[in-house]
Amino acid sequence: MVTGASRGIGAATARLAARKGYAVAVNYTRNAEAAEEVVAAIRSDGGTAVALQGDVADEAQVLALFAQVDAKLGRLTALVNNAGIVDRTARVEQMSVERLKRMFDVNVIGSIVCAREAIKRMSTKHGGSGGAIVNVSSAASRLGAPGQYVDYAASKGAIDAFTIGLAKEVAAEGIRVNAVRPGLIETEIHASGGLPNRVEDLKHQVPMLRGGSAEEVAQAIVWLLSPEASYTTMSLVEVSGGR
């Protein structure tokens, strides 16, 4: 399952995973049309996919989402915690508690609850055969995003710590847990934060002098899910062009 898979990195990951032979649950919150387009593209390539609605910030919806995966695709073996949000650029003294709560509900608590449900299905302790979890963090977790998204950066710092702790907790139960930390990537998330030209404006700060693509991040994610990464866990993989 790929959460937040109707666009950007999530959609690219769902398409690539399907090409690698995974049956993919394409999770979305509101944009059913976009999610169905991802599913249609996968099926046209001969893959298997279903679009499943669910807001990861709502525990009841997460439980229903995983129940649908069980019913439609069978026992879960791979989870990509990709769903995440940013808000409008702001300094910390301008941020409301409502904004902060929504940021952490989606980016942190949502990822932890999804991982919790995945562990119940993957862990050999619970009768599973193992699996892999990849959390989508951000280079912002180490850069801080001052003057723009300090709250977003802080939420991704929490994801980094969660990745390290969970990887150690479930390693002996057949589950590998890793994270990718994308840098400046060409996706719609920048426009949702009020900076549609952010990649173009900041690419001069990247040693490779360009923004990355969602497909480049997807390659790292799907590798971490695969048997080729069988001895890789607790890793925070930079996909940031050197920034």
C-alpha positions as a Python dict, from the first residue, in 0.01 Angstrom:
ca = {
    (1, 'M'): (0, 0, 0),
    (2, 'V'): (111, 350, -85),
    (3, 'T'): (-58, 625, 116),
    (4, 'G'): (-121, 957, -54),
    (5, 'A'): (-73, 790, -392),
    (6, 'S'): (-298, 1001, -612),
    (7, 'R'): (-20, 1241, -710),
    (8, 'G'): (351, 1318, -696),
    (9, 'I'): (591, 1078, -527),
    (10, 'G'): (310, 849, -416),
    (11, 'A'): (168, 807, -767),
    (12, 'A'): (514, 748, -915),
    (13, 'T'): (586, 488, -645),
    (14, 'A'): (256, 308, -703),
    (15, 'R'): (319, 286, -1079),
    (16, 'L'): (677, 164, -1037),
    (17, 'A'): (585, -90, -769),
    (18, 'A'): (317, -231, -999),
    (19, 'R'): (573, -265, -1280),
    (20, 'K'): (789, -461, -1034),
    (21, 'G'): (505, -706, -972),
    (22, 'Y'): (333, -568, -662),
    (23, 'A'): (-46, -559, -636),
    (24, 'V'): (-88, -198, -524),
    (25, 'A'): (-340, -25, -301),
    (26, 'V'): (-350, 337, -418),
    (27, 'N'): (-465, 535, -116),
    (28, 'Y'): (-612, 883, -146),
    (29, 'T'): (-793, 1125, 82),
    (30, 'R'): (-1015, 1336, -146),
    (31, 'N'): (-909, 1321, -511),
    (32, 'A'): (-1077, 1001, -625),
    (33, 'E'): (-1042, 1096, -991),
    (34, 'A'): (-664, 1130, -969),
    (35, 'A'): (-633, 801, -780),
    (36, 'E'): (-844, 620, -1039),
    (37, 'E'): (-618, 763, -1312),
    (38, 'V'): (-318, 606, -1138),
    (39, 'V'): (-503, 275, -1112),
    (40, 'A'): (-606, 292, -1479),
    (41, 'A'): (-244, 355, -1583),
    (42, 'I'): (-128, 54, -1380),
    (43, 'R'): (-396, -173, -1522),
    (44, 'S'): (-322, -59, -1879),
    (45, 'D'): (34, -180, -1822),
    (46, 'G'): (-94, -518, -1707),
    (47, 'G'): (-60, -452, -1334),
    (48, 'T'): (-299, -495, -1043),
    (49, 'A'): (-421, -197, -841),
    (50, 'V'): (-719, -64, -649),
    (51, 'A'): (-796, 290, -534),
    (52, 'L'): (-888, 309, -165),
    (53, 'Q'): (-1008, 621, 15),
    (54, 'G'): (-892, 700, 366),
    (55, 'D'): (-758, 995, 561),
    (56, 'V'): (-454, 870, 753),
    (57, 'A'): (-519, 1132, 1023),
    (58, 'D'): (-842, 951, 1119),
    (59, 'E'): (-785, 621, 1300),
    (60, 'A'): (-1124, 480, 1206),
    (61, 'Q'): (-1053, 548, 839),
    (62, 'V'): (-710, 385, 868),
    (63, 'L'): (-864, 71, 1017),
    (64, 'A'): (-1120, 61, 736),
    (65, 'L'): (-847, 118, 479),
    (66, 'F'): (-640, -178, 598),
    (67, 'A'): (-949, -397, 615),
    (68, 'Q'): (-1013, -316, 248),
    (69, 'V'): (-654, -408, 160),
    (70, 'D'): (-700, -741, 339),
    (71, 'A'): (-1021, -811, 150),
    (72, 'K'): (-914, -697, -195),
    (73, 'L'): (-542, -771, -217),
    (74, 'G'): (-460, -1021, 57),
    (75, 'R'): (-202, -1001, 332),
    (76, 'L'): (6, -684, 326),
    (77, 'T'): (380, -719, 268),
    (78, 'A'): (485, -362, 184),
    (79, 'L'): (383, -19, 313),
    (80, 'V'): (493, 322, 189),
    (81, 'N'): (403, 597, 435),
    (82, 'N'): (393, 877, 179),
    (83, 'A'): (83, 1079, 274),
    (84, 'G'): (187, 1420, 399),
    (85, 'I'): (98, 1786, 392),
    (86, 'V'): (255, 2130, 406),
    (87, 'D'): (80, 2454, 486),
    (88, 'R'): (131, 2808, 362),
    (89, 'T'): (476, 2946, 427),
    (90, 'A'): (494, 3119, 766),
    (91, 'R'): (719, 3197, 1057),
    (92, 'V'): (661, 3003, 1377),
    (93, 'E'): (502, 3297, 1559),
    (94, 'Q'): (235, 3303, 1286),
    (95, 'M'): (137, 2936, 1319),
    (96, 'S'): (-192, 2842, 1480),
    (97, 'V'): (-235, 2539, 1703),
    (98, 'E'): (-491, 2409, 1453),
    (99, 'R'): (-225, 2416, 1180),
    (100, 'L'): (28, 2238, 1401),
    (101, 'K'): (-218, 1969, 1507),
    (102, 'R'): (-319, 1894, 1147),
    (103, 'M'): (47, 1882, 1040),
    (104, 'F'): (139, 1627, 1306),
    (105, 'D'): (-188, 1434, 1279),
    (106, 'V'): (-121, 1364, 911),
    (107, 'N'): (257, 1356, 884),
    (108, 'V'): (345, 1182, 1210),
    (109, 'I'): (51, 1015, 1382),
    (110, 'G'): (-93, 899, 1051),
    (111, 'S'): (234, 731, 957),
    (112, 'I'): (270, 567, 1297),
    (113, 'V'): (-87, 432, 1296),
    (114, 'C'): (-44, 296, 942),
    (115, 'A'): (282, 130, 1046),
    (116, 'R'): (107, -16, 1350),
    (117, 'E'): (-156, -180, 1133),
    (118, 'A'): (107, -301, 887),
    (119, 'I'): (308, -465, 1167),
    (120, 'K'): (2, -659, 1278),
    (121, 'R'): (-8, -814, 931),
    (122, 'M'): (364, -848, 853),
    (123, 'S'): (531, -948, 1178),
    (124, 'T'): (625, -1310, 1232),
    (125, 'K'): (515, -1246, 1590),
    (126, 'H'): (161, -1209, 1457),
    (127, 'G'): (172, -1494, 1205),
    (128, 'G'): (298, -1287, 912),
    (129, 'S'): (586, -1366, 681),
    (130, 'G'): (767, -1032, 714),
    (131, 'G'): (767, -724, 499),
    (132, 'A'): (905, -377, 446),
    (133, 'I'): (801, -27, 547),
    (134, 'V'): (937, 286, 382),
    (135, 'N'): (860, 622, 540),
    (136, 'V'): (881, 932, 323),
    (137, 'S'): (1067, 1193, 524),
    (138, 'S'): (1232, 1504, 380),
    (139, 'A'): (1566, 1680, 360),
    (140, 'A'): (1381, 1950, 556),
    (141, 'S'): (1423, 1731, 865),
    (142, 'R'): (1792, 1827, 873),
    (143, 'L'): (1768, 2170, 704),
    (144, 'G'): (1487, 2305, 924),
    (145, 'A'): (1302, 2506, 655),
    (146, 'P'): (1339, 2839, 843),
    (147, 'G'): (1092, 3109, 747),
    (148, 'Q'): (884, 2863, 547),
    (149, 'Y'): (783, 2530, 703),
    (150, 'V'): (954, 2477, 1038),
    (151, 'D'): (651, 2276, 1149),
    (152, 'Y'): (676, 2051, 843),
    (153, 'A'): (1049, 2005, 902),
    (154, 'A'): (982, 1915, 1265),
    (155, 'S'): (721, 1658, 1161),
    (156, 'K'): (972, 1496, 928),
    (157, 'G'): (1235, 1498, 1204),
    (158, 'A'): (986, 1293, 1404),
    (159, 'I'): (955, 1052, 1112),
    (160, 'D'): (1333, 1006, 1107),
    (161, 'A'): (1337, 917, 1477),
    (162, 'F'): (1036, 689, 1433),
    (163, 'T'): (1209, 508, 1146),
    (164, 'I'): (1520, 439, 1354),
    (165, 'G'): (1329, 318, 1660),
    (166, 'L'): (1078, 105, 1473),
    (167, 'A'): (1349, -55, 1259),
    (168, 'K'): (1522, -178, 1574),
    (169, 'E'): (1196, -288, 1733),
    (170, 'V'): (1077, -516, 1452),
    (171, 'A'): (1401, -626, 1284),
    (172, 'A'): (1387, -972, 1440),
    (173, 'E'): (1025, -1013, 1327),
    (174, 'G'): (1105, -1006, 955),
    (175, 'I'): (1023, -640, 897),
    (176, 'R'): (1265, -387, 753),
    (177, 'V'): (1197, -16, 812),
    (178, 'N'): (1371, 259, 619),
    (179, 'A'): (1307, 616, 509),
    (180, 'V'): (1385, 829, 207),
    (181, 'R'): (1458, 1200, 247),
    (182, 'P'): (1369, 1377, -78),
    (183, 'G'): (1510, 1722, -142),
    (184, 'L'): (1376, 1968, -401),
    (185, 'I'): (1142, 1751, -605),
    (186, 'E'): (914, 1865, -887),
    (187, 'T'): (569, 1790, -739),
    (188, 'E'): (247, 1978, -667),
    (189, 'I'): (322, 2003, -294),
    (190, 'H'): (513, 2330, -343),
    (191, 'A'): (208, 2500, -493),
    (192, 'S'): (-4, 2386, -198),
    (193, 'G'): (243, 2569, 26),
    (194, 'G'): (215, 2886, -182),
    (195, 'L'): (550, 2848, -363),
    (196, 'P'): (480, 2695, -705),
    (197, 'N'): (822, 2804, -834),
    (198, 'R'): (1017, 2683, -530),
    (199, 'V'): (1226, 2425, -715),
    (200, 'E'): (1325, 2670, -986),
    (201, 'D'): (1404, 2940, -730),
    (202, 'L'): (1623, 2716, -512),
    (203, 'K'): (1786, 2474, -754),
    (204, 'H'): (2104, 2686, -754),
    (205, 'Q'): (2157, 2567, -394),
    (206, 'V'): (2164, 2203, -505),
    (207, 'P'): (2510, 2070, -604),
    (208, 'M'): (2352, 1894, -903),
    (209, 'L'): (2192, 2228, -1003),
    (210, 'R'): (1847, 2085, -1066),
    (211, 'G'): (1537, 1961, -895),
    (212, 'G'): (1461, 1591, -879),
    (213, 'S'): (1165, 1402, -1018),
    (214, 'A'): (903, 1198, -838),
    (215, 'E'): (1021, 899, -1039),
    (216, 'E'): (1375, 932, -903),
    (217, 'V'): (1242, 920, -547),
    (218, 'A'): (1018, 625, -637),
    (219, 'Q'): (1322, 429, -756),
    (220, 'A'): (1479, 458, -410),
    (221, 'I'): (1155, 368, -234),
    (222, 'V'): (1087, 58, -442),
    (223, 'W'): (1447, -58, -406),
    (224, 'L'): (1413, -33, -26),
    (225, 'L'): (1096, -243, -45),
    (226, 'S'): (1261, -508, -260),
    (227, 'P'): (1460, -823, -173),
    (228, 'E'): (1763, -644, -319),
    (229, 'A'): (1765, -437, 0),
    (230, 'S'): (1734, -745, 221),
    (231, 'Y'): (2010, -638, 464),
    (232, 'T'): (1910, -272, 472),
    (233, 'T'): (1708, -143, 764),
    (234, 'M'): (1714, 171, 981),
    (235, 'S'): (1853, 369, 686),
    (236, 'L'): (1767, 730, 599),
    (237, 'V'): (1837, 750, 228),
    (238, 'E'): (1903, 1094, 83),
    (239, 'V'): (1747, 1164, -257),
    (240, 'S'): (1839, 1528, -266),
    (241, 'G'): (2098, 1597, -535),
    (242, 'G'): (2362, 1651, -267),
    (243, 'R'): (2181, 1930, -78),
}
